């Protein structure tokens, strides 16, 4: 174990040590009364208080963006989703207009709000504290959005994704009556199918959601192709989800440039194909893991039975 004392503090070693603390990634935005907008990537975001609702982040005193944050009455913390690495990189680099080509909404104090984030916090400036080579900006939250997406994570200088620990299934000891009930259920095909699906999804869905996509968005990417178009009727049949969820997923994937529309229907863009490839890899590894205890013949019989059930139900 390496110990570092204050007289010999090495800034680079200090930064590396701090990098062991995994953080989320945010883009903090603000606007002045004359319409000048600013946004910076920051991982210094943290909560301060629930009553009143306060949060903080810090900005380098040498930052060219600080003057705008100093003038602005409000700022917004946009917590990035796992699929928004490009947004993080864009706002981390100097640029004449970081917002060019990006769809934004307008919040309190005309603050620009990014879309498709994991969460957003609109803040009224509350207090500014001197923090060495940074200013610590504390904001009072006046509105927030919980968008339900897995967050982008930063750890040891690299982007990462959140993957929840798998839940351990409880093993319940059956008594004589319970055994009879379980035997009855084990001969019920519908019960077995739903239990098998629940078991499969318990470890598969967290991996899929860790990409930052909603379940409906991931499912649409998996059923679409970069060559063959699917119209609305085909999407309804293939995705087996309510029309409203399909339309919301379609809108989000259009915004992200992952899906495009033609006269014949919808298809994947080049970026969409790359994202779909990631999802297919997750699905393939999950299938391999779950079915590893069965022979190839048994897997073949399972697929045949499932396809038969689907065909007979239509």
Secondary structure, 3 states (H helix, E strand, C coil): CCCCCHHHCCHHHHHHHHCCCCEECEEEEEECCCCCEEEEEECCCEEEECCCCEEEEEEECCCCCHHHHHHCCEEEEEECECCCHHHHHHHHCCCCCCCCCCCEEECHHHCEEECCCCEEEEEEEEEEEEECCEEEEEEEEEEEEECCCCEEEEECCEEEECCCCCCCCCCCCCCHHHHHHHHHHCCCHHHHHHHHHHHHHHHHHHHHHCCCCCHHHHHHHHHCCCCCCECHHHHHHHHCCCHHHHHHHHHHHHHCCCEEEECCEEEECHHHHHHHHHHHHHHHHHHHHHCCCCCHHHHHHHHHHHHHHHHHHC
